Amino acid sequence: MSHPYVKFENTPLWNVISKGIDDLVENNDIEETTKREYIVVFLDNKVLYWRKFLFTRL
C-alpha cells in the first residue's frame, strides 16, 4: 500500500533508520505498533532537525 513518504524510501538515512528499527524489533527491545514508514519519517525529521541545529551553531 502506498503512503505519502514513498519518495523518501531507499535514501541512505531512511535505510539506516529502518535497519535500526529492524534490529530493535528483532531483539525484542521494542514492539512496532505504528506503521514503519511513519516511525522512520518521525526519526528522520528528528535527525535532520538536530543535524541542522548543531551545524548552524558551529
CHARMM-style PDB file with segment names, atoms N, HN, CA, C and O in Angstrom:
ATOM      1  N   MET     1       0.842  -1.186   0.000  1.00  0.00      PROA
ATOM      2  CA  MET     1       0.000   0.000   0.000  1.00  0.00      PROA
ATOM      3  C   MET     1       0.886   1.247   0.000  1.00  0.00      PROA
ATOM      4  O   MET     1       1.931   1.280   0.650  1.00  0.00      PROA
ATOM      5  N   SER     2       0.462   2.246  -0.721  1.00  0.00      PROA
ATOM      6  HN  SER     2      -0.387   2.219  -1.249  1.00  0.00      PROA
ATOM      7  CA  SER     2       1.223   3.478  -0.845  1.00  0.00      PROA
ATOM      8  C   SER     2       1.056   4.355   0.397  1.00  0.00      PROA
ATOM      9  O   SER     2       0.066   4.264   1.124  1.00  0.00      PROA
ATOM     10  N   HSD     3       2.039   5.190   0.608  1.00  0.00      PROA
ATOM     11  HN  HSD     3       2.843   5.264   0.018  1.00  0.00      PROA
ATOM     12  CA  HSD     3       1.994   6.147   1.712  1.00  0.00      PROA
ATOM     13  C   HSD     3       2.614   7.451   1.212  1.00  0.00      PROA
ATOM     14  O   HSD     3       3.248   7.466   0.157  1.00  0.00      PROA
ATOM     15  N   PRO     4       2.441   8.535   1.951  1.00  0.00      PROA
ATOM     16  CA  PRO     4       2.905   9.837   1.458  1.00  0.00      PROA
ATOM     17  C   PRO     4       4.426  10.012   1.444  1.00  0.00      PROA
ATOM     18  O   PRO     4       4.913  11.056   1.009  1.00  0.00      PROA
ATOM     19  N   TYR     5       5.172   9.033   1.902  1.00  0.00      PROA
ATOM     20  HN  TYR     5       4.776   8.185   2.255  1.00  0.00      PROA
ATOM     21  CA  TYR     5       6.616   9.189   2.018  1.00  0.00      PROA
ATOM     22  C   TYR     5       7.394   8.297   1.050  1.00  0.00      PROA
ATOM     23  O   TYR     5       8.591   8.079   1.238  1.00  0.00      PROA
ATOM     24  N   VAL     6       6.731   7.785   0.029  1.00  0.00      PROA
ATOM     25  HN  VAL     6       5.758   7.961  -0.123  1.00  0.00      PROA
ATOM     26  CA  VAL     6       7.366   6.863  -0.915  1.00  0.00      PROA
ATOM     27  C   VAL     6       8.632   7.461  -1.517  1.00  0.00      PROA
ATOM     28  O   VAL     6       9.614   6.746  -1.716  1.00  0.00      PROA
ATOM     29  N   LYS     7       8.626   8.746  -1.807  1.00  0.00      PROA
ATOM     30  HN  LYS     7       7.829   9.327  -1.645  1.00  0.00      PROA
ATOM     31  CA  LYS     7       9.791   9.369  -2.451  1.00  0.00      PROA
ATOM     32  C   LYS     7      11.030   9.373  -1.552  1.00  0.00      PROA
ATOM     33  O   LYS     7      12.143   9.561  -2.043  1.00  0.00      PROA
ATOM     34  N   PHE     8      10.854   9.172  -0.269  1.00  0.00      PROA
ATOM     35  HN  PHE     8       9.950   9.019   0.129  1.00  0.00      PROA
ATOM     36  CA  PHE     8      11.983   9.159   0.661  1.00  0.00      PROA
ATOM     37  C   PHE     8      12.531   7.760   0.917  1.00  0.00      PROA
ATOM     38  O   PHE     8      13.618   7.610   1.475  1.00  0.00      PROA
ATOM     39  N   GLU     9      11.783   6.738   0.512  1.00  0.00      PROA
ATOM     40  HN  GLU     9      10.901   6.860   0.059  1.00  0.00      PROA
ATOM     41  CA  GLU     9      12.240   5.374   0.716  1.00  0.00      PROA
ATOM     42  C   GLU     9      13.542   5.142  -0.034  1.00  0.00      PROA
ATOM     43  O   GLU     9      13.778   5.720  -1.096  1.00  0.00      PROA
ATOM     44  N   ASN    10      14.359   4.308   0.522  1.00  0.00      PROA
ATOM     45  HN  ASN    10      14.167   3.839   1.384  1.00  0.00      PROA
ATOM     46  CA  ASN    10      15.647   3.926  -0.065  1.00  0.00      PROA
ATOM     47  C   ASN    10      16.670   5.049  -0.125  1.00  0.00      PROA
ATOM     48  O   ASN    10      17.642   4.958  -0.875  1.00  0.00      PROA
ATOM     49  N   THR    11      16.466   6.106   0.653  1.00  0.00      PROA
ATOM     50  HN  THR    11      15.676   6.179   1.262  1.00  0.00      PROA
ATOM     51  CA  THR    11      17.533   7.083   0.831  1.00  0.00      PROA
ATOM     52  C   THR    11      18.469   6.521   1.903  1.00  0.00      PROA
ATOM     53  O   THR    11      18.049   5.678   2.695  1.00  0.00      PROA
ATOM     54  N   PRO    12      19.704   6.961   1.946  1.00  0.00      PROA
ATOM     55  CA  PRO    12      20.626   6.419   2.956  1.00  0.00      PROA
ATOM     56  C   PRO    12      20.103   6.571   4.391  1.00  0.00      PROA
ATOM     57  O   PRO    12      20.193   5.630   5.181  1.00  0.00      PROA
ATOM     58  N   LEU    13      19.562   7.736   4.733  1.00  0.00      PROA
ATOM     59  HN  LEU    13      19.488   8.500   4.092  1.00  0.00      PROA
ATOM     60  CA  LEU    13      19.060   7.936   6.088  1.00  0.00      PROA
ATOM     61  C   LEU    13      17.872   7.026   6.371  1.00  0.00      PROA
ATOM     62  O   LEU    13      17.792   6.437   7.449  1.00  0.00      PROA
ATOM     63  N   TRP    14      16.958   6.904   5.430  1.00  0.00      PROA
ATOM     64  HN  TRP    14      17.024   7.383   4.555  1.00  0.00      PROA
ATOM     65  CA  TRP    14      15.803   6.013   5.583  1.00  0.00      PROA
ATOM     66  C   TRP    14      16.280   4.586   5.857  1.00  0.00      PROA
ATOM     67  O   TRP    14      15.794   3.924   6.774  1.00  0.00      PROA
ATOM     68  N   ASN    15      17.230   4.126   5.057  1.00  0.00      PROA
ATOM     69  HN  ASN    15      17.625   4.663   4.312  1.00  0.00      PROA
ATOM     70  CA  ASN    15      17.705   2.749   5.179  1.00  0.00      PROA
ATOM     71  C   ASN    15      18.377   2.480   6.520  1.00  0.00      PROA
ATOM     72  O   ASN    15      18.172   1.424   7.119  1.00  0.00      PROA
ATOM     73  N   VAL    16      19.176   3.429   6.991  1.00  0.00      PROA
ATOM     74  HN  VAL    16      19.342   4.287   6.505  1.00  0.00      PROA
ATOM     75  CA  VAL    16      19.849   3.257   8.277  1.00  0.00      PROA
ATOM     76  C   VAL    16      18.839   3.199   9.413  1.00  0.00      PROA
ATOM     77  O   VAL    16      18.928   2.335  10.285  1.00  0.00      PROA
ATOM     78  N   ILE    17      17.883   4.112   9.403  1.00  0.00      PROA
ATOM     79  HN  ILE    17      17.810   4.814   8.694  1.00  0.00      PROA
ATOM     80  CA  ILE    17      16.881   4.143  10.474  1.00  0.00      PROA
ATOM     81  C   ILE    17      15.998   2.904  10.428  1.00  0.00      PROA
ATOM     82  O   ILE    17      15.702   2.319  11.469  1.00  0.00      PROA
ATOM     83  N   SER    18      15.579   2.500   9.246  1.00  0.00      PROA
ATOM     84  HN  SER    18      15.820   2.975   8.399  1.00  0.00      PROA
ATOM     85  CA  SER    18      14.736   1.310   9.124  1.00  0.00      PROA
ATOM     86  C   SER    18      15.483   0.062   9.600  1.00  0.00      PROA
ATOM     87  O   SER    18      14.900  -0.791  10.269  1.00  0.00      PROA
ATOM     88  N   LYS    19      16.767  -0.046   9.260  1.00  0.00      PROA
ATOM     89  HN  LYS    19      17.240   0.648   8.717  1.00  0.00      PROA
ATOM     90  CA  LYS    19      17.573  -1.183   9.724  1.00  0.00      PROA
ATOM     91  C   LYS    19      17.715  -1.163  11.234  1.00  0.00      PROA
ATOM     92  O   LYS    19      17.668  -2.212  11.877  1.00  0.00      PROA
ATOM     93  N   GLY    20      17.888   0.017  11.802  1.00  0.00      PROA
ATOM     94  HN  GLY    20      17.926   0.868  11.280  1.00  0.00      PROA
ATOM     95  CA  GLY    20      17.961   0.132  13.259  1.00  0.00      PROA
ATOM     96  C   GLY    20      16.676  -0.323  13.922  1.00  0.00      PROA
ATOM     97  O   GLY    20      16.711  -0.995  14.953  1.00  0.00      PROA
ATOM     98  N   ILE    21      15.546   0.035  13.341  1.00  0.00      PROA
ATOM     99  HN  ILE    21      15.518   0.581  12.503  1.00  0.00      PROA
ATOM    100  CA  ILE    21      14.260  -0.412  13.869  1.00  0.00      PROA
ATOM    101  C   ILE    21      14.145  -1.926  13.746  1.00  0.00      PROA
ATOM    102  O   ILE    21      13.672  -2.589  14.668  1.00  0.00      PROA
ATOM    103  N   ASP    22      14.578  -2.481  12.602  1.00  0.00      PROA
ATOM    104  HN  ASP    22      14.962  -1.943  11.852  1.00  0.00      PROA
ATOM    105  CA  ASP    22      14.592  -3.944  12.433  1.00  0.00      PROA
ATOM    106  C   ASP    22      15.365  -4.610  13.565  1.00  0.00      PROA
ATOM    107  O   ASP    22      14.896  -5.580  14.160  1.00  0.00      PROA
ATOM    108  N   ASP    23      16.538  -4.090  13.854  1.00  0.00      PROA
ATOM    109  HN  ASP    23      16.920  -3.302  13.370  1.00  0.00      PROA
ATOM    110  CA  ASP    23      17.376  -4.665  14.907  1.00  0.00      PROA
ATOM    111  C   ASP    23      16.690  -4.605  16.263  1.00  0.00      PROA
ATOM    112  O   ASP    23      16.707  -5.582  17.012  1.00  0.00      PROA
ATOM    113  N   LEU    24      16.088  -3.467  16.584  1.00  0.00      PROA
ATOM    114  HN  LEU    24      16.074  -2.674  15.976  1.00  0.00      PROA
ATOM    115  CA  LEU    24      15.403  -3.324  17.868  1.00  0.00      PROA
ATOM    116  C   LEU    24      14.214  -4.274  17.987  1.00  0.00      PROA
ATOM    117  O   LEU    24      13.994  -4.867  19.043  1.00  0.00      PROA
ATOM    118  N   VAL    25      13.456  -4.417  16.916  1.00  0.00      PROA
ATOM    119  HN  VAL    25      13.634  -3.935  16.058  1.00  0.00      PROA
ATOM    120  CA  VAL    25      12.302  -5.327  16.923  1.00  0.00      PROA
ATOM    121  C   VAL    25      12.778  -6.773  17.056  1.00  0.00      PROA
ATOM    122  O   VAL    25      12.230  -7.548  17.840  1.00  0.00      PROA
ATOM    123  N   GLU    26      13.800  -7.124  16.282  1.00  0.00      PROA
ATOM    124  HN  GLU    26      14.245  -6.495  15.645  1.00  0.00      PROA
ATOM    125  CA  GLU    26      14.325  -8.493  16.306  1.00  0.00      PROA
ATOM    126  C   GLU    26      14.857  -8.874  17.686  1.00  0.00      PROA
ATOM    127  O   GLU    26      14.721 -10.020  18.114  1.00  0.00      PROA
ATOM    128  N   ASN    27      15.462  -7.911  18.377  1.00  0.00      PROA
ATOM    129  HN  ASN    27      15.573  -6.980  18.029  1.00  0.00      PROA
ATOM    130  CA  ASN    27      15.995  -8.158  19.723  1.00  0.00      PROA
ATOM    131  C   ASN    27      14.941  -8.036  20.816  1.00  0.00      PROA
ATOM    132  O   ASN    27      15.248  -8.154  22.002  1.00  0.00      PROA
ATOM    133  N   ASN    28      13.699  -7.799  20.408  1.00  0.00      PROA
ATOM    134  HN  ASN    28      13.449  -7.704  19.444  1.00  0.00      PROA
ATOM    135  CA  ASN    28      12.591  -7.595  21.356  1.00  0.00      PROA
ATOM    136  C   ASN    28      12.826  -6.406  22.277  1.00  0.00      PROA
ATOM    137  O   ASN    28      12.366  -6.394  23.418  1.00  0.00      PROA
ATOM    138  N   ASP    29      13.544  -5.408  21.774  1.00  0.00      PROA
ATOM    139  HN  ASP    29      13.918  -5.418  20.846  1.00  0.00      PROA
ATOM    140  CA  ASP    29      13.753  -4.183  22.531  1.00  0.00      PROA
ATOM    141  C   ASP    29      12.562  -3.241  22.403  1.00  0.00      PROA
ATOM    142  O   ASP    29      12.254  -2.488  23.326  1.00  0.00      PROA
ATOM    143  N   ILE    30      11.893  -3.288  21.252  1.00  0.00      PROA
ATOM    144  HN  ILE    30      12.143  -3.900  20.501  1.00  0.00      PROA
ATOM    145  CA  ILE    30      10.679  -2.502  21.042  1.00  0.00      PROA
ATOM    146  C   ILE    30       9.643  -3.364  20.340  1.00  0.00      PROA
ATOM    147  O   ILE    30       9.972  -4.362  19.699  1.00  0.00      PROA
ATOM    148  N   GLU    31       8.393  -2.963  20.471  1.00  0.00      PROA
ATOM    149  HN  GLU    31       8.125  -2.152  20.992  1.00  0.00      PROA
ATOM    150  CA  GLU    31       7.294  -3.583  19.737  1.00  0.00      PROA
ATOM    151  C   GLU    31       6.754  -2.538  18.781  1.00  0.00      PROA
ATOM    152  O   GLU    31       6.358  -1.447  19.193  1.00  0.00      PROA
ATOM    153  N   GLU    32       6.741  -2.873  17.524  1.00  0.00      PROA
ATOM    154  HN  GLU    32       7.063  -3.759  17.189  1.00  0.00      PROA
ATOM    155  CA  GLU    32       6.320  -1.931  16.488  1.00  0.00      PROA
ATOM    156  C   GLU    32       4.797  -1.949  16.373  1.00  0.00      PROA
ATOM    157  O   GLU    32       4.216  -2.925  15.899  1.00  0.00      PROA
ATOM    158  N   THR    33       4.159  -0.870  16.805  1.00  0.00      PROA
ATOM    159  HN  THR    33       4.631  -0.077  17.190  1.00  0.00      PROA
ATOM    160  CA  THR    33       2.697  -0.798  16.750  1.00  0.00      PROA
ATOM    161  C   THR    33       2.196   0.268  15.775  1.00  0.00      PROA
ATOM    162  O   THR    33       0.994   0.388  15.536  1.00  0.00      PROA
ATOM    163  N   THR    34       3.117   1.029  15.225  1.00  0.00      PROA
ATOM    164  HN  THR    34       4.093   0.931  15.419  1.00  0.00      PROA
ATOM    165  CA  THR    34       2.800   2.047  14.228  1.00  0.00      PROA
ATOM    166  C   THR    34       3.434   1.619  12.919  1.00  0.00      PROA
ATOM    167  O   THR    34       4.469   0.953  12.923  1.00  0.00      PROA
ATOM    168  N   LYS    35       2.832   1.989  11.800  1.00  0.00      PROA
ATOM    169  HN  LYS    35       1.991   2.530  11.797  1.00  0.00      PROA
ATOM    170  CA  LYS    35       3.394   1.622  10.503  1.00  0.00      PROA
ATOM    171  C   LYS    35       4.830   2.110  10.402  1.00  0.00      PROA
ATOM    172  O   LYS    35       5.158   3.227  10.801  1.00  0.00      PROA
ATOM    173  N   ARG    36       5.672   1.247   9.861  1.00  0.00      PROA
ATOM    174  HN  ARG    36       5.405   0.339   9.538  1.00  0.00      PROA
ATOM    175  CA  ARG    36       7.112   1.515   9.780  1.00  0.00      PROA
ATOM    176  C   ARG    36       7.413   2.860   9.143  1.00  0.00      PROA
ATOM    177  O   ARG    36       8.249   3.609   9.650  1.00  0.00      PROA
ATOM    178  N   GLU    37       6.744   3.181   8.036  1.00  0.00      PROA
ATOM    179  HN  GLU    37       6.065   2.573   7.625  1.00  0.00      PROA
ATOM    180  CA  GLU    37       7.086   4.419   7.338  1.00  0.00      PROA
ATOM    181  C   GLU    37       6.874   5.659   8.202  1.00  0.00      PROA
ATOM    182  O   GLU    37       7.606   6.638   8.058  1.00  0.00      PROA
ATOM    183  N   TYR    38       5.890   5.636   9.092  1.00  0.00      PROA
ATOM    184  HN  TYR    38       5.295   4.841   9.209  1.00  0.00      PROA
ATOM    185  CA  TYR    38       5.646   6.782   9.960  1.00  0.00      PROA
ATOM    186  C   TYR    38       6.709   6.886  11.057  1.00  0.00      PROA
ATOM    187  O   TYR    38       7.088   7.987  11.454  1.00  0.00      PROA
ATOM    188  N   ILE    39       7.180   5.752  11.537  1.00  0.00      PROA
ATOM    189  HN  ILE    39       6.871   4.857  11.214  1.00  0.00      PROA
ATOM    190  CA  ILE    39       8.262   5.756  12.523  1.00  0.00      PROA
ATOM    191  C   ILE    39       9.538   6.297  11.887  1.00  0.00      PROA
ATOM    192  O   ILE    39      10.217   7.147  12.464  1.00  0.00      PROA
ATOM    193  N   VAL    40       9.859   5.797  10.690  1.00  0.00      PROA
ATOM    194  HN  VAL    40       9.307   5.106  10.222  1.00  0.00      PROA
ATOM    195  CA  VAL    40      11.082   6.223  10.007  1.00  0.00      PROA
ATOM    196  C   VAL    40      11.046   7.713   9.715  1.00  0.00      PROA
ATOM    197  O   VAL    40      12.034   8.408   9.951  1.00  0.00      PROA
ATOM    198  N   VAL    41       9.934   8.218   9.210  1.00  0.00      PROA
ATOM    199  HN  VAL    41       9.131   7.655   9.018  1.00  0.00      PROA
ATOM    200  CA  VAL    41       9.835   9.652   8.903  1.00  0.00      PROA
ATOM    201  C   VAL    41       9.958  10.486  10.171  1.00  0.00      PROA
ATOM    202  O   VAL    41      10.612  11.530  10.159  1.00  0.00      PROA
ATOM    203  N   PHE    42       9.349  10.050  11.249  1.00  0.00      PROA
ATOM    204  HN  PHE    42       8.818   9.202  11.258  1.00  0.00      PROA
ATOM    205  CA  PHE    42       9.459  10.772  12.510  1.00  0.00      PROA
ATOM    206  C   PHE    42      10.923  10.875  12.940  1.00  0.00      PROA
ATOM    207  O   PHE    42      11.401  11.954  13.290  1.00  0.00      PROA
ATOM    208  N   LEU    43      11.626   9.743  12.911  1.00  0.00      PROA
ATOM    209  HN  LEU    43      11.237   8.867  12.627  1.00  0.00      PROA
ATOM    210  CA  LEU    43      13.028   9.744  13.322  1.00  0.00      PROA
ATOM    211  C   LEU    43      13.913  10.491  12.327  1.00  0.00      PROA
ATOM    212  O   LEU    43      14.847  11.184  12.730  1.00  0.00      PROA
ATOM    213  N   ASP    44      13.631  10.359  11.041  1.00  0.00      PROA
ATOM    214  HN  ASP    44      12.872   9.796  10.713  1.00  0.00      PROA
ATOM    215  CA  ASP    44      14.359  11.138  10.026  1.00  0.00      PROA
ATOM    216  C   ASP    44      14.275  12.626  10.336  1.00  0.00      PROA
ATOM    217  O   ASP    44      15.284  13.331  10.324  1.00  0.00      PROA
ATOM    218  N   ASN    45      13.075  13.091  10.610  1.00  0.00      PROA
ATOM    219  HN  ASN    45      12.256  12.518  10.619  1.00  0.00      PROA
ATOM    220  CA  ASN    45      12.874  14.512  10.893  1.00  0.00      PROA
ATOM    221  C   ASN    45      13.642  14.954  12.127  1.00  0.00      PROA
ATOM    222  O   ASN    45      14.203  16.049  12.154  1.00  0.00      PROA
ATOM    223  N   LYS    46      13.669  14.107  13.148  1.00  0.00      PROA
ATOM    224  HN  LYS    46      13.213  13.218  13.127  1.00  0.00      PROA
ATOM    225  CA  LYS    46      14.431  14.435  14.360  1.00  0.00      PROA
ATOM    226  C   LYS    46      15.922  14.541  14.056  1.00  0.00      PROA
ATOM    227  O   LYS    46      16.584  15.483  14.491  1.00  0.00      PROA
ATOM    228  N   VAL    47      16.443  13.576  13.312  1.00  0.00      PROA
ATOM    229  HN  VAL    47      15.905  12.811  12.959  1.00  0.00      PROA
ATOM    230  CA  VAL    47      17.864  13.583  12.961  1.00  0.00      PROA
ATOM    231  C   VAL    47      18.197  14.819  12.129  1.00  0.00      PROA
ATOM    232  O   VAL    47      19.176  15.510  12.408  1.00  0.00      PROA
ATOM    233  N   LEU    48      17.398  15.093  11.124  1.00  0.00      PROA
ATOM    234  HN  LEU    48      16.602  14.531  10.898  1.00  0.00      PROA
ATOM    235  CA  LEU    48      17.665  16.244  10.251  1.00  0.00      PROA
ATOM    236  C   LEU    48      17.573  17.561  11.010  1.00  0.00      PROA
ATOM    237  O   LEU    48      18.372  18.467  10.776  1.00  0.00      PROA
ATOM    238  N   TYR    49      16.609  17.676  11.914  1.00  0.00      PROA
ATOM    239  HN  TYR    49      15.959  16.940  12.104  1.00  0.00      PROA
ATOM    240  CA  TYR    49      16.480  18.893  12.716  1.00  0.00      PROA
ATOM    241  C   TYR    49      17.732  19.102  13.568  1.00  0.00      PROA
ATOM    242  O   TYR    49      18.312  20.187  13.574  1.00  0.00      PROA
ATOM    243  N   TRP    50      18.140  18.062  14.280  1.00  0.00      PROA
ATOM    244  HN  TRP    50      17.669  17.180  14.275  1.00  0.00      PROA
ATOM    245  CA  TRP    50      19.285  18.206  15.175  1.00  0.00      PROA
ATOM    246  C   TRP    50      20.577  18.390  14.419  1.00  0.00      PROA
ATOM    247  O   TRP    50      21.470  19.098  14.884  1.00  0.00      PROA
ATOM    248  N   ARG    51      20.695  17.762  13.253  1.00  0.00      PROA
ATOM    249  HN  ARG    51      19.969  17.187  12.875  1.00  0.00      PROA
ATOM    250  CA  ARG    51      21.891  17.972  12.435  1.00  0.00      PROA
ATOM    251  C   ARG    51      21.971  19.431  11.996  1.00  0.00      PROA
ATOM    252  O   ARG    51      23.028  20.056  12.079  1.00  0.00      PROA
ATOM    253  N   LYS    52      20.855  19.963  11.534  1.00  0.00      PROA
ATOM    254  HN  LYS    52      19.996  19.455  11.467  1.00  0.00      PROA
ATOM    255  CA  LYS    52      20.820  21.364  11.115  1.00  0.00      PROA
ATOM    256  C   LYS    52      21.092  22.283  12.308  1.00  0.00      PROA
ATOM    257  O   LYS    52      21.867  23.233  12.195  1.00  0.00      PROA
ATOM    258  N   PHE    53      20.467  22.007  13.433  1.00  0.00      PROA
ATOM    259  HN  PHE    53      19.837  21.236  13.524  1.00  0.00      PROA
ATOM    260  CA  PHE    53      20.637  22.820  14.635  1.00  0.00      PROA
ATOM    261  C   PHE    53      22.091  22.825  15.089  1.00  0.00      PROA
ATOM    262  O   PHE    53      22.654  23.882  15.371  1.00  0.00      PROA
ATOM    263  N   LEU    54      22.692  21.656  15.160  1.00  0.00      PROA
ATOM    264  HN  LEU    54      22.235  20.796  14.931  1.00  0.00      PROA
ATOM    265  CA  LEU    54      24.057  21.561  15.650  1.00  0.00      PROA
ATOM    266  C   LEU    54      25.067  22.207  14.700  1.00  0.00      PROA
ATOM    267  O   LEU    54      25.986  22.895  15.146  1.00  0.00      PROA
ATOM    268  N   PHE    55      24.904  21.992  13.409  1.00  0.00      PROA
ATOM    269  HN  PHE    55      24.157  21.434  13.046  1.00  0.00      PROA
ATOM    270  CA  PHE    55      25.875  22.531  12.454  1.00  0.00      PROA
ATOM    271  C   PHE    55      25.729  24.027  12.234  1.00  0.00      PROA
ATOM    272  O   PHE    55      26.675  24.672  11.783  1.00  0.00      PROA
ATOM    273  N   THR    56      24.585  24.589  12.537  1.00  0.00      PROA
ATOM    274  HN  THR    56      23.817  24.065  12.904  1.00  0.00      PROA
ATOM    275  CA  THR    56      24.465  26.046  12.428  1.00  0.00      PROA
ATOM    276  C   THR    56      25.041  26.738  13.660  1.00  0.00      PROA
ATOM    277  O   THR    56      25.227  27.955  13.662  1.00  0.00      PROA
ATOM    278  N   ARG    57      25.318  25.969  14.696  1.00  0.00      PROA
ATOM    279  HN  ARG    57      25.167  24.981  14.694  1.00  0.00      PROA
ATOM    280  CA  ARG    57      25.885  26.531  15.936  1.00  0.00      PROA
ATOM    281  C   ARG    57      27.397  26.490  15.941  1.00  0.00      PROA
ATOM    282  O   ARG    57      28.019  27.109  16.803  1.00  0.00      PROA
ATOM    283  N   LEU    58      28.010  25.778  15.005  1.00  0.00      PROA
ATOM    284  HN  LEU    58      27.505  25.275  14.304  1.00  0.00      PROA
ATOM    285  CA  LEU    58      29.472  25.651  14.995  1.00  0.00      PROA
ATOM    286  C   LEU    58      30.143  26.836  14.355  1.00  0.00      PROA
ATOM    287  OT1 LEU    58      31.371  26.879  14.270  1.00  0.00      PROA
TER     288      LEU     58
END
